[in-house]
Amino acid sequence: MIRSKRWDRHDDTVASLFTERAAKYPDAPCFIVVDGRTWTFKEMATKSNQVARVMQDHLHLKRGDVVCVFMPNCGEYVWTWLGMAKLGAVSALVNSNLRHKPLLHCIQVAKAKAVIFSESLAEAVAEIRPQLPPELKLFQLYGKCGDGIIDLCTELDKQSIEYPIVTEKPRYKDTLLYIYTSGTTGMPKAAVLPNSKYLLIVVATVHMLGLKPWDRMYNPLPLYHTAGGLVGTGAALIDGIASVMRPKFSASNYWTDCIKYKCTVAQYIGEMCRYLLAQPSRLTDSQHQVRIMVGNGMRPAIWQQFVERFKVPQINEIYGATEGNANIINVDNTLGAVGFLPMLVPKSLHPIALVRVDEEGNIVRGANGYCIRCAPNEPGMFIGLIAQGNASREYHGYVDKVDSNKKIVRNVFREGDAAFVSGDILVADELGYLYFRDRTGDTYKWKGENVSTAEVEDALGNVADHRPCIVYGVSVGNKTLRWLLVALQSLSSLYLSSHALLLTYGDEGLIVNLEGG
């Protein structure tokens, strides 16, 4: 926290701290792209300077303006948003898998002045272009550009490599990024992430994991999410701990990548761990130098098996929400735990709490009108107590303030206090170790994404002649699954007269395809 207070006092930003490091260690590797190129600090600085200048020339971009970044994992992704940060502008990190209505929604809610996209995603942008506002500028990186699309590579070559001239200096508490997260209903929501929170995550990553300057972090996670885009980039940009970036996760190449690039820290999400365990045993399973794995969603059922097979001495499981103010981490390898609440510290000093809920997931209040703390081993709603002005406990929420306010509960333990409601049920044991139990909203995990069932209902409705449909996620065993497949096949003939349901089950769960739709 000493570093955070110093940065706050000096009004530092991600861009200013990166610039200081780049000046000291220009030739040190910052990002190493698997089977690609290595980006040094000098190259990252140069390219981010140039992209900032392009945006100034074409958009008069300034502090507080928004630009959408729509790219797959690559070094260019980071220096693009870093360039915006040097101007005090906000980069909205759009999921590179989105198409059609969800993609259009993400651009619209950001109120962006421009979209920067790569050649591989040009077709996705072209599909929604008729619905985009005419004043929105489109910049394409690499490849042949269509009519009205600005060739970013050509424009970069015209610019000086010097730091852009900025009239309004970016500040520590200014918004740095919008990161989209699925809520319990509707389309993705843009969570507000200021410089202060990004830098707090850097401090937590480096110090809680005990990272050293010579460590290398393996990052196969999407850069548009918090895990890949913050945990996977922050230690590199601010502390010089090089990040090895893979464009897309590969179970068969995970450990060979770690060996080839001498990685000592590796990132995961729970589904990846299942895929890695499903791979045939190889010598490479334990020939790597990885001493720490950090991520979320490691199931207790596979935890010990994973440690024993892959010989990773330290698993740091993280729990948190992009839009929230409460993030916790398991630092001592306690199997299945996502964090720890020291029982010796008075509960009134805890920044988080578990509070009692009813069967519907609604918070229950006592006779005095306040929330009720859960007893040990009693499941409850995980909340983060808000303290505006405290970087670790501030609540920034979403771009849409109505959505933000829906995640706040007031008069929690005393009159006038407030807390962020996670929507997740956790339980604490007698020692204070916290364990994830359930999610109360209508969402489920798919390839590491929190998917709202409302999004699936919307998509199914479009291909099913707008017939009403209801989608919900359930945990099913093989026998139940076979029954479910038969039942859904029968229902398809009743409700989808012009379409046929093709149902299969694979590593990614139940897959529903609509023939003809």
MIVOZA-649199 format. One record per residue (C-alpha): x, y, z. Coordinates in Angstrom, 2 decimals. Example, Ala and Ser with C-alpha at 12.3 -4.5 7.8 and 13.67 -1.06 7.14 Angstrom:
// MIVOZA-649199
X Y Z
12.30 -4.50 7.80
13.67 -1.06 7.14
// end
This chain:
// MIVOZA-649199
X Y Z
0.00 0.00 0.00
3.02 2.30 0.42
3.49 2.35 -3.35
-0.19 3.09 -3.96
-0.11 6.03 -1.55
3.01 7.40 -3.21
1.45 7.10 -6.67
-1.69 8.82 -5.42
0.37 11.63 -3.87
2.35 12.17 -7.08
-0.76 11.76 -9.30
0.98 9.00 -11.24
-0.72 6.99 -13.99
-0.05 3.72 -15.78
1.33 5.69 -18.73
3.67 7.85 -16.63
5.05 4.91 -14.63
5.53 2.85 -17.79
7.36 5.77 -19.40
9.77 5.98 -16.45
10.59 2.27 -16.74
10.97 2.43 -20.52
13.50 5.26 -20.13
15.56 3.18 -17.65
15.37 -0.18 -19.42
14.64 0.51 -23.11
16.02 -2.78 -24.44
14.45 -5.09 -21.83
11.67 -7.39 -23.09
8.18 -6.27 -22.10
5.92 -8.64 -24.06
6.99 -11.85 -25.78
4.40 -13.19 -28.21
4.46 -16.96 -28.67
5.70 -17.80 -32.20
5.77 -14.07 -32.86
7.93 -11.12 -31.95
9.32 -9.69 -28.74
8.30 -6.14 -27.88
10.92 -4.22 -25.90
10.03 -1.31 -23.62
11.45 1.10 -26.19
9.27 -0.35 -28.95
6.18 -0.29 -26.75
6.90 3.34 -25.86
7.52 4.35 -29.47
4.39 2.72 -30.85
2.15 4.03 -28.08
3.51 7.54 -28.68
2.73 7.27 -32.39
-0.80 5.90 -31.93
-1.52 8.72 -29.46
-0.39 11.27 -32.03
-2.56 9.67 -34.74
-5.59 9.98 -32.48
-4.76 13.61 -31.77
-4.50 14.39 -35.49
-7.68 12.60 -36.57
-9.93 12.98 -33.55
-8.40 15.75 -31.43
-8.57 13.04 -28.77
-8.27 14.32 -25.22
-8.68 13.37 -21.60
-11.95 11.50 -21.00
-12.70 10.64 -24.64
-13.34 6.97 -25.46
-11.95 4.68 -28.17
-12.91 1.01 -28.61
-10.06 -1.48 -29.06
-11.14 -4.62 -30.92
-8.26 -7.03 -31.46
-7.10 -10.55 -30.62
-4.21 -11.05 -28.16
-1.08 -9.34 -29.45
1.53 -6.79 -28.39
-0.20 -4.21 -30.58
-3.28 -4.52 -28.37
-1.40 -3.23 -25.35
0.48 -0.40 -27.03
-2.79 0.77 -28.60
-4.58 1.28 -25.29
-1.34 2.55 -23.73
-1.28 5.26 -26.39
-4.81 6.33 -25.43
-3.72 6.38 -21.78
-0.95 8.87 -22.57
-3.66 11.31 -23.67
-5.89 10.57 -20.69
-8.38 8.92 -23.05
-10.31 5.75 -22.15
-9.94 2.48 -24.06
-13.01 0.25 -24.16
-11.67 -3.30 -24.47
-14.19 -5.14 -26.64
-14.41 -8.93 -26.58
-12.84 -10.13 -29.86
-15.36 -13.00 -30.08
-18.41 -10.72 -30.29
-20.36 -10.29 -33.49
-23.54 -8.54 -34.65
-25.85 -7.16 -31.94
-23.56 -7.68 -28.87
-20.63 -6.07 -30.71
-22.76 -3.12 -31.77
-24.05 -2.78 -28.21
-20.54 -2.59 -26.73
-19.51 0.17 -29.13
-22.70 2.14 -28.51
-22.69 2.02 -24.70
-19.07 3.22 -24.63
-20.04 6.37 -26.59
-16.79 5.90 -28.47
-15.30 8.38 -30.91
-13.47 5.64 -32.82
-12.89 1.90 -33.13
-9.40 0.48 -33.67
-9.52 -3.07 -35.01
-7.14 -5.56 -36.56
-7.30 -7.08 -40.03
-8.64 -10.39 -38.68
-11.72 -8.62 -37.30
-12.43 -6.37 -40.30
-15.31 -8.57 -41.44
-16.98 -8.37 -38.02
-16.86 -4.56 -38.16
-18.13 -4.56 -41.76
-21.21 -6.56 -40.70
-22.37 -3.86 -38.30
-21.03 -0.82 -40.14
-24.42 0.26 -41.57
-25.69 0.60 -37.99
-22.72 2.59 -36.70
-23.01 6.40 -36.46
-21.45 8.10 -39.51
-19.18 10.29 -37.35
-17.51 7.23 -35.76
-13.95 6.89 -37.10
-12.72 3.40 -38.00
-9.00 2.55 -37.91
-7.69 -0.78 -39.23
-4.33 -2.22 -38.20
-2.72 -4.27 -41.01
-4.27 -5.53 -44.23
-6.08 -3.79 -47.07
-8.62 -1.25 -45.82
-12.08 -0.80 -47.27
-13.62 2.52 -48.28
-13.80 5.01 -45.44
-11.50 2.93 -43.21
-8.31 4.68 -42.04
-5.11 2.66 -42.49
-3.53 2.87 -39.04
-0.15 1.50 -40.18
0.18 4.23 -42.80
-0.81 6.89 -40.29
1.65 5.60 -37.67
4.54 5.90 -40.13
3.79 9.62 -40.51
4.16 10.36 -36.82
7.06 11.34 -34.59
8.18 8.75 -32.04
8.35 11.39 -29.30
5.90 11.52 -26.39
2.69 13.35 -27.45
2.18 16.92 -26.34
-0.70 16.90 -23.85
-2.40 20.06 -22.60
-4.49 18.34 -19.90
-2.39 15.92 -17.84
-3.96 12.51 -17.05
-4.45 11.86 -13.35
-4.21 8.93 -10.91
-7.98 8.62 -10.44
-8.88 9.14 -14.10
-10.60 6.28 -15.93
-8.10 4.17 -17.84
-10.18 1.34 -19.32
-13.71 0.05 -19.77
-13.83 -3.72 -19.29
-17.02 -5.46 -20.28
-18.59 -7.94 -17.92
-21.81 -9.93 -18.17
-24.29 -9.06 -15.47
-27.17 -11.25 -14.42
-29.38 -9.87 -17.20
-29.04 -8.45 -20.67
-26.04 -7.44 -22.71
-22.43 -6.95 -21.50
-21.93 -3.99 -19.19
-18.94 -1.63 -19.33
-17.16 -1.62 -15.97
-15.13 1.49 -15.14
-11.48 0.88 -14.31
-9.36 3.89 -13.27
-5.57 4.10 -13.17
-5.75 3.74 -9.40
-7.41 0.33 -9.57
-5.11 -0.95 -12.32
-2.09 0.03 -10.23
-3.62 -1.51 -7.11
-3.93 -4.81 -9.00
-0.26 -4.51 -10.01
0.77 -4.06 -6.37
-1.37 -7.03 -5.29
-0.05 -9.25 -8.10
3.62 -8.51 -7.48
3.62 -8.48 -3.69
1.02 -11.15 -2.87
2.64 -13.60 -5.29
6.17 -12.61 -4.33
7.20 -11.96 -7.93
10.84 -11.17 -8.72
12.35 -9.09 -11.55
13.62 -12.26 -13.26
10.19 -13.97 -13.30
8.31 -14.46 -16.56
4.52 -14.71 -16.62
2.76 -16.95 -19.12
-0.51 -15.36 -20.25
-2.83 -17.31 -22.59
-5.91 -15.43 -21.33
-7.90 -12.82 -23.30
-6.57 -9.28 -22.98
-10.10 -7.86 -22.89
-10.72 -9.32 -19.41
-9.27 -8.41 -16.03
-7.20 -11.58 -15.58
-5.39 -11.43 -18.91
-5.60 -7.69 -19.50
-4.58 -6.45 -16.03
-2.92 -9.24 -14.05
-1.27 -10.42 -17.27
0.03 -6.99 -18.35
0.47 -4.84 -15.24
3.55 -6.54 -13.78
5.26 -6.14 -17.17
4.37 -2.49 -17.80
5.03 -1.22 -14.27
7.62 -3.58 -12.74
9.34 -4.99 -15.82
8.33 -8.62 -15.20
8.16 -9.83 -18.79
4.88 -11.35 -20.01
4.78 -14.23 -22.48
1.57 -13.81 -24.44
-0.19 -16.54 -26.39
-2.82 -15.40 -28.94
-5.15 -18.23 -27.90
-5.08 -20.90 -25.20
-3.81 -24.31 -26.31
-3.94 -27.27 -23.92
-1.40 -29.24 -25.94
1.10 -26.36 -26.02
0.66 -24.91 -22.52
3.63 -26.60 -20.85
5.86 -26.66 -23.94
5.37 -22.88 -24.19
6.33 -22.49 -20.53
9.47 -24.56 -21.12
10.47 -22.79 -24.34
10.04 -19.28 -22.94
11.38 -20.06 -19.44
8.16 -19.03 -17.67
8.11 -19.20 -13.87
4.55 -17.93 -13.34
1.50 -19.03 -15.33
-2.11 -17.91 -15.49
-5.23 -20.05 -15.69
-8.98 -20.11 -15.48
-10.73 -23.20 -14.15
-11.77 -24.67 -17.47
-8.17 -24.58 -18.68
-7.15 -26.79 -15.77
-9.70 -29.41 -16.80
-8.45 -29.31 -20.38
-4.83 -29.65 -19.24
-5.68 -32.67 -17.12
-7.53 -34.23 -20.05
-4.34 -34.16 -22.15
-2.28 -37.39 -22.40
0.57 -37.51 -19.88
3.88 -36.23 -21.25
7.39 -35.64 -19.93
6.79 -31.90 -20.40
4.13 -32.05 -17.65
6.86 -31.57 -15.06
9.89 -30.32 -17.05
8.87 -26.67 -16.78
10.10 -24.05 -14.28
6.65 -22.79 -13.26
6.58 -22.24 -9.50
3.33 -20.26 -9.26
-0.02 -20.58 -11.02
-2.50 -17.77 -10.52
-6.11 -17.58 -11.66
-9.68 -18.41 -10.71
-12.08 -21.31 -10.99
-9.77 -24.18 -9.93
-12.26 -26.81 -8.79
-11.48 -28.45 -5.42
-12.17 -31.84 -7.05
-9.19 -31.50 -9.40
-6.93 -29.22 -7.32
-4.75 -31.91 -5.70
-4.62 -33.98 -8.88
-3.44 -30.93 -10.80
-0.68 -30.12 -8.28
0.57 -33.71 -8.18
0.65 -34.22 -11.95
2.14 -30.90 -13.00
4.39 -30.36 -9.98
3.43 -26.72 -9.43
4.30 -25.88 -5.79
2.06 -22.82 -5.42
-1.54 -22.29 -6.58
-2.92 -18.79 -5.98
-6.66 -18.83 -6.51
-8.21 -15.36 -6.93
-11.82 -14.32 -6.43
-13.22 -10.95 -7.45
-15.39 -8.96 -9.82
-14.14 -6.50 -12.43
-16.76 -3.93 -11.46
-16.46 -4.56 -7.73
-14.29 -3.28 -4.90
-13.56 -6.58 -3.19
-10.91 -8.99 -4.46
-9.41 -11.78 -2.38
-6.68 -14.36 -2.96
-5.53 -17.69 -1.55
-1.85 -17.17 -0.76
-1.02 -20.29 1.25
-2.17 -23.20 -0.97
-5.19 -24.12 1.15
-7.04 -26.54 -1.12
-10.21 -25.03 -2.59
-10.02 -21.70 -0.77
-10.35 -18.40 -2.63
-9.21 -16.17 0.23
-8.87 -15.68 3.96
-10.45 -13.47 6.62
-8.28 -13.27 9.77
-10.58 -14.11 12.68
-8.26 -12.36 15.16
-9.03 -9.00 13.52
-12.32 -7.40 14.66
-15.01 -7.91 12.02
-15.73 -4.20 12.04
-12.30 -3.71 10.44
-12.83 -6.26 7.66
-13.29 -4.65 4.22
-15.47 -7.58 3.12
-18.22 -9.67 4.71
-20.61 -12.56 4.17
-24.22 -11.67 4.94
-27.29 -13.87 5.28
-29.63 -14.33 2.29
-32.92 -16.11 1.71
-33.54 -18.98 -0.73
-33.96 -16.50 -3.59
-30.60 -14.88 -2.89
-32.07 -11.71 -1.39
-30.22 -10.16 1.54
-31.96 -10.71 4.88
-32.06 -7.97 7.53
-32.38 -8.38 11.27
-34.84 -6.76 13.67
-32.60 -3.66 13.83
-32.85 -3.24 10.04
-29.21 -4.09 9.37
-27.65 -7.01 7.49
-26.75 -10.16 9.43
-23.20 -11.50 9.30
-22.96 -15.22 8.58
-21.67 -17.64 11.17
-18.79 -20.00 10.30
-19.83 -22.60 7.68
-23.01 -20.66 6.89
-23.21 -19.71 3.18
-23.89 -16.05 2.49
-23.66 -13.21 0.01
-20.15 -11.84 -0.48
-20.09 -8.03 -0.18
-17.36 -5.40 -0.29
-17.76 -2.43 2.06
-17.34 0.85 0.19
-14.95 3.54 1.35
-14.69 6.30 -1.25
-11.22 7.85 -1.22
-9.60 4.53 -0.29
-8.15 3.07 -3.51
-8.65 -0.51 -2.34
-12.29 -0.03 -1.34
-13.68 2.53 -3.77
-16.58 1.45 -5.95
-16.53 2.62 -9.57
-19.21 0.35 -11.00
-20.38 0.59 -14.58
-20.60 3.35 -17.17
-24.38 3.12 -16.74
-25.02 4.56 -13.27
-28.42 2.88 -13.04
-26.70 -0.50 -13.38
-24.07 0.62 -10.86
-26.63 1.52 -8.22
-28.31 -1.88 -8.57
-25.13 -3.48 -7.20
-25.10 -1.37 -4.03
-26.75 -2.18 -0.69
-27.03 0.65 1.85
-27.26 0.83 5.64
-25.42 -2.48 5.87
-24.09 -2.64 9.43
-24.73 0.97 10.45
-26.65 3.99 9.25
-25.17 5.55 6.11
-22.67 2.84 5.13
-22.81 1.00 1.80
-21.42 -2.11 0.13
-20.96 -3.66 -3.30
-23.09 -6.80 -3.72
-21.18 -9.46 -5.66
-24.11 -11.74 -6.46
-22.01 -14.72 -5.35
-22.50 -17.06 -2.41
-19.38 -17.92 -0.39
-18.80 -19.65 2.92
-16.10 -19.13 5.59
-14.87 -21.92 7.85
-13.94 -21.57 11.52
-10.42 -20.47 10.63
-11.59 -17.78 8.20
-10.83 -19.50 4.89
-13.35 -18.53 2.21
-14.80 -20.95 -0.35
-16.92 -20.21 -3.43
-20.32 -21.92 -3.38
-22.70 -20.55 -6.02
-23.70 -17.68 -8.29
-27.14 -16.18 -7.67
-27.68 -14.53 -11.04
-28.78 -16.19 -14.28
-25.29 -16.68 -15.67
-23.03 -19.59 -16.47
-19.39 -20.10 -17.44
-18.47 -20.81 -21.06
-14.82 -20.77 -22.16
-14.03 -18.60 -19.17
-16.75 -16.07 -19.97
-19.66 -15.19 -17.68
-22.56 -15.55 -20.10
-25.95 -14.13 -19.24
-28.82 -16.51 -19.98
-30.73 -13.49 -21.29
-28.15 -13.16 -24.07
-28.72 -16.78 -25.07
-32.50 -16.31 -24.98
-32.14 -13.31 -27.28
-29.98 -15.27 -29.74
-32.30 -18.30 -29.76
-35.33 -16.09 -30.22
-33.83 -14.55 -33.35
-33.32 -17.91 -35.06
-36.56 -19.48 -33.79
-38.92 -17.04 -35.51
-38.98 -14.90 -32.32
-40.83 -17.56 -30.34
-40.46 -17.05 -26.57
-37.83 -19.20 -24.91
-36.31 -19.58 -21.46
-32.66 -20.47 -20.86
-31.05 -21.49 -17.59
-27.92 -23.36 -16.62
-27.93 -26.58 -14.61
-25.27 -28.99 -13.43
-26.04 -32.41 -14.91
-24.51 -35.88 -14.71
-24.22 -38.28 -17.64
-27.52 -40.14 -16.92
-29.45 -36.89 -16.51
-27.79 -35.55 -19.64
-28.93 -38.47 -21.78
-32.50 -37.97 -20.55
-32.23 -34.24 -21.24
-31.02 -34.80 -24.80
-34.00 -37.06 -25.57
-36.44 -34.60 -24.01
-35.07 -31.61 -25.92
-35.09 -33.51 -29.21
-38.79 -34.24 -28.65
-39.54 -30.63 -27.73
-37.80 -29.40 -30.86
-40.49 -30.98 -33.06
-43.20 -29.23 -31.06
-41.79 -25.72 -30.77
-39.38 -25.30 -33.65
-41.32 -26.43 -36.69
-38.92 -24.89 -39.19
-35.70 -25.77 -37.36
-34.16 -28.94 -35.95
-32.23 -29.05 -32.72
-28.86 -30.80 -32.93
-27.62 -31.58 -29.44
-24.17 -32.86 -28.55
-22.07 -32.99 -25.44
-18.36 -32.30 -25.35
-15.64 -30.74 -23.21
-17.47 -27.43 -23.36
-20.78 -28.83 -22.10
-24.13 -29.08 -23.86
-23.99 -27.65 -27.37
-27.24 -26.67 -29.08
-27.24 -26.01 -32.83
-30.29 -24.87 -34.76
-30.28 -26.30 -38.27
-31.51 -23.80 -40.80
-30.97 -20.95 -38.35
// end
